[in-house]
């Protein structure tokens, strides 16, 4: 349910942004929303596009981590209806009454609250509790605060708190959730493929990274000292990338895409650390939005394709092997991320490169969705329940 939902809204919001950029480049008017388009794009990217995939993944694996009871049907269905209804209203509100946008946003926020409460119930019923369960809840709670603040901003038209909203959505919700899943799953998947692979995932590095990410989210309001969080985060991410990369040779593209996607994390955080240090020394905005897009498209986008493909194959009873077409689509997604980051360093061509990047991104994701969407509506290929 939620992987299909995620694919649909990832494509819709990407297409909306591509259409808006294309209209601007050709001088076509009429697509600008009632509120600043850049903030609508930012809010949708942080809270509406990647998050449904997280719901599908967490509702499946969260109980198995501990173990604990499976979630009931009612909260899952309610969250599904709220996510889709809220997205529809919010999208309609970009060109319709502002009240539609606010109402839609509140519905999507209610879905996040339902999922958070459901996972908390699962945690309380668990026979044993793991560090990853707490980290995920921290991410979702940070996301709830960010969504609440954005709802207030939408209604009042006062976006002075946008930096904090962005911090809570980017560093609090997405970065913590993604790193938590990587911390648990990348060493595990690698140990299943690479002979002699030693799984390394100490709890202390997870807790430290989560603490620093939460601190960085709040330090969006104090950019002069934000480097105090991003510099050590970059060091932790680089350490994990090096320690997790297999030393032995292996032929498994399904594992390659996970490690390649994760390599964007230390790169993006090094850019973020550089930008934060520049701000501390009196030159804010030196790297533009390069850190945000290196992490947002390179890490979040690449890891989304890698992890969702892997989970889709495993839970649909198909062989755990990446086909040639999906491998090429993954490379195209990487190229789109690279182009968008490059646009920040080439001001004369920034608008053209940004539009080209989103078009490449959109086409690759459309093809990827066409491969995966039918799978979610068919029985498992191996005949098992599901």
ABEGO torsion letter per residue (X at the ends): XAAAAAAAAAAAAAAAAAAAAAAAAAGBBGABBABBAAAAAAAAAAAAAAAAAAAAAAAAAAAAAOBBBBBBAAAAAAAAAAAAAAAAAAAAAAABBAAAAAAAAAAAAAAAAAAAAAAAAAAAABABBBAAAAAAAAAAAAAAAAAAAAAAAAAAGBAAAAAAAAAAAAAAAAAAAAAAAAAAAAAAAAAAABBGBBBBBBAAAAAAAAAAAAAAAAAAABAAAAAAAAAAAAAAAAAAAAAABBABBBBBAAAAAAAAAAAAAAAAAAAAAAAAAAAAAGBBGAAEAAAAAAAAAAAAAAAAAAAAAAAAAAAAGBBBBBBAAAAAAAAAAAAAAAAAAAAAABAAAAAAAAAAAAAAAAAAAAAAAAAAAAAAABBBAAGBBX
